[in-house]
Each structure stands twice: as C-alpha cells, then as structure tokens.
Amino acid sequence: LVVLLIGANLLLKRYDVRYDLTRGQISSLSPDTKRVLREIADKQKRAIFVDAYISAFVPEEYVKVRYSLVSMLKELERQSRGRVSVRLHENLELFSDAATQGEQRFGIQRQKITSQARGALKEEEFIMGVAFTCGLEKVVLPSFKLGMPVEYELIRSIATVAGEQRKKLGVVTTDAQMMGGFSFAGMQPRQ
C-alpha cells in the first residue's frame, strides 16, 4: 500500500496532474483567467516578473486575502508556460532589507489598520503589495483592500504590463471655457 501511494504520488507529480479539492476552488484560476494567460503566453516574448512583498503577520481580516494572494501567484506562475516568474518575498519583518527594497524599488509601504480584537482597538502594521514588470513597463499594487478580487487584480496587472502599447491621454487647457466662465475685466459672465 505504501509503495502504491509513493508510486502514484511520483507519477502524478511527474505529469503535473493536480486537482483543487478546497471548498470554493480557492487555489484554482477561473477559465477566463486561464484564457487570458494563454493569450499572453502565446504573444509575449519577454518574461513578466512579479515581485510580491508580504509580511509574516497580517491582521486577522487579511488572512484570507494573504492566502488567496500566495496561492494565486503560484498558480499563475505554473499556468503561464514560463512567461510569468514570481519572486515571493514572504514572511517579511516590517523593517527587513527585503521590505526596504520593496519600498525603494516599487513604493510598496507598510499599511496601518485599526482592528478590534477582544473588545480592544489595536493598530497593526503589515506589508502586502505586488509589483509587475516586463521590460520598461511597470504596474504596482501597493496594497490589497478587503473585498478586492485578488485574481482579477493580478491578471489585469499582468495583462497591462504585457500589452504592446498603452494608450495615453492628454489634457489641454485653453482660453475656451466649456462652461463659459467669468470675466473679471468686464465683471460679466462669458459665453
């Protein structure tokens, strides 16, 4: 029985056969995310680097977000056919070298949250941010808010840095006022 279990485990590991048995399929990517990731892997020539900075201790409210973030990052790396490379800086101390590096390179800073535990208010600091780079393109998620869909934010950021060209919007200010305005010279409204 032991030999059979070890053999089955080695066989499944070799052929990368996995199945998510968690309630709610927490560690699985949605079909749309897999499709977008396949399209990016087919088109993208350069590697996409994902640097995740996550502190060792997070407030109780953020434990589920932390778990979801780590499992989604690992799954994205696995499903990307080698195009997405995840560098997970996990279990960080607030003032460690890696935390300082994340703040200097990407602007990922400590977050403060006031939470209530056993009837007492306490302020907690933690780090939970992700930076995506591909060539000269960079997208940073400096924090994750409660209720924020982690999978959507990750794949949106990967698609943004993998995009060939981002559109730019310019705003021009002229003397023509859209809503008219007021002329101080004649003390009258403008048309």
C-alpha positions in Angstrom: 0.0 0.0 0.0 2.9 2.4 0.9 4.7 1.6 -2.4 1.5 2.1 -4.3 0.9 5.5 -2.7 4.5 6.6 -3.3 4.4 5.4 -6.9 1.1 7.2 -7.6 2.4 10.4 -6.0 5.6 10.3 -8.2 3.5 9.6 -11.3 1.1 12.4 -10.6 3.9 14.8 -9.8 5.8 14.0 -13.0 2.9 14.6 -15.2 1.7 17.6 -13.2 -1.7 16.2 -12.5 -3.4 18.4 -9.9 -6.9 18.9 -8.7 -8.1 21.6 -6.3 -10.2 19.9 -3.6 -10.7 23.1 -1.5 -14.2 24.4 -0.8 -14.9 27.1 -3.3 -11.9 26.2 -5.5 -9.7 28.8 -3.8 -6.4 27.6 -5.4 -7.9 27.4 -8.9 -7.9 30.0 -11.7 -11.1 30.8 -13.5 -11.5 29.8 -17.1 -11.3 33.4 -18.3 -8.0 34.0 -16.4 -6.6 30.8 -17.9 -7.6 32.0 -21.4 -6.0 35.5 -20.9 -2.9 33.9 -19.5 -2.6 31.6 -22.6 -3.0 34.5 -24.9 -0.3 36.4 -23.1 2.0 33.4 -23.1 1.5 33.0 -26.9 2.1 36.6 -27.7 4.6 37.7 -25.1 8.3 37.3 -26.0 9.8 38.7 -22.7 9.3 37.3 -19.2 7.0 39.1 -16.8 8.4 39.4 -13.3 6.1 39.5 -10.3 7.6 40.7 -7.0 5.3 40.1 -4.1 6.1 41.5 -0.7 4.1 40.0 2.2 4.8 40.4 5.9 4.9 37.5 8.3 1.9 38.7 10.3 -1.2 40.2 8.8 -4.3 41.3 10.7 -7.0 38.7 11.1 -9.2 40.3 8.5 -6.4 39.9 5.8 -5.5 36.2 6.4 -7.9 35.0 3.7 -6.6 37.7 1.3 -3.0 36.7 2.0 -3.7 33.0 1.5 -5.6 33.8 -1.8 -2.7 36.0 -3.0 0.0 33.5 -2.4 -1.9 30.6 -3.9 -3.0 32.6 -7.0 0.6 33.8 -7.6 1.9 30.3 -7.5 -0.9 29.1 -9.8 -0.3 32.0 -12.3 3.4 31.1 -12.5 2.5 27.4 -13.1 -0.1 28.0 -15.8 1.9 30.7 -17.7 4.2 28.3 -19.6 7.3 30.0 -18.1 6.3 33.6 -19.1 5.5 34.7 -15.6 8.3 34.5 -13.0 7.1 35.0 -9.4 9.6 36.2 -6.7 7.7 35.8 -3.5 9.2 37.7 -0.6 7.1 36.1 2.1 7.2 36.3 5.9 8.9 39.7 5.9 9.6 41.6 9.0 8.5 45.2 8.8 12.0 46.7 8.8 13.9 44.0 7.0 16.1 44.5 3.9 13.6 43.0 1.6 10.8 45.3 2.9 13.1 48.3 2.4 13.9 47.1 -1.1 10.2 46.8 -2.0 9.6 50.3 -0.7 12.6 51.8 -2.6 12.1 50.0 -5.9 8.3 49.8 -6.1 6.8 52.1 -3.4 5.3 49.2 -1.5 5.0 50.6 2.0 3.7 49.4 5.3 0.0 49.7 5.8 -1.7 50.6 9.1 -5.1 49.2 10.0 -7.1 49.7 13.2 -8.9 46.5 14.2 -10.9 45.3 17.1 -9.8 42.2 18.9 -11.5 41.0 22.1 -13.2 44.4 22.6 -10.0 46.4 22.4 -8.9 48.6 19.4 -5.4 47.9 18.2 -3.4 49.3 15.4 -1.4 46.8 13.3 1.1 47.4 10.5 1.7 44.9 7.7 3.0 44.7 4.2 1.1 43.2 1.3 1.9 44.5 -2.1 2.8 43.2 -5.6 4.9 44.7 -8.4 4.7 43.6 -12.1 7.5 44.4 -14.5 8.1 43.5 -18.2 10.8 45.4 -19.9 10.2 49.1 -19.1 6.6 48.6 -18.2 5.7 48.5 -14.5 2.5 48.2 -12.6 2.4 48.2 -8.8 -0.4 47.2 -6.5 0.9 48.7 -3.2 -1.9 47.2 -1.1 -4.9 45.0 -1.3 -8.2 46.2 0.2 -10.7 43.9 1.8 -13.2 42.7 -0.8 -10.8 43.4 -3.6 -10.9 40.4 -6.1 -7.3 39.2 -5.9 -7.4 37.0 -9.1 -8.8 39.9 -11.2 -6.3 42.4 -10.0 -3.4 40.0 -10.6 -4.4 39.1 -14.2 -5.3 42.7 -15.0 -1.9 43.9 -13.9 -0.1 41.1 -15.9 -2.1 41.9 -19.0 -1.3 45.6 -18.6 2.5 45.1 -18.4 2.4 42.5 -21.2 0.4 44.8 -23.5 2.3 46.1 -26.5 1.4 49.7 -26.2 -0.6 51.5 -23.5 -2.8 54.3 -24.7 -2.0 57.8 -23.4 -4.5 60.6 -22.7 -3.5 64.2 -22.8 -5.5 67.1 -21.4 -5.0 70.6 -22.9 -6.1 73.8 -21.2 -7.0 76.7 -23.5 -8.8 80.1 -23.1 -12.0 78.5 -24.3 -14.1 77.6 -21.3 -16.5 74.7 -21.7 -19.0 76.1 -19.2 -18.4 79.8 -20.0 -16.7 81.4 -17.1 -16.4 84.9 -15.6 -14.6 87.8 -17.0 -13.0 89.9 -14.2 -12.1 92.6 -16.7 -15.7 93.4 -17.6 -17.3 91.8 -14.5 -19.6 89.8 -16.7 -20.2 86.1 -17.4 -18.5 84.8 -20.6 -20.5 83.0 -23.3 
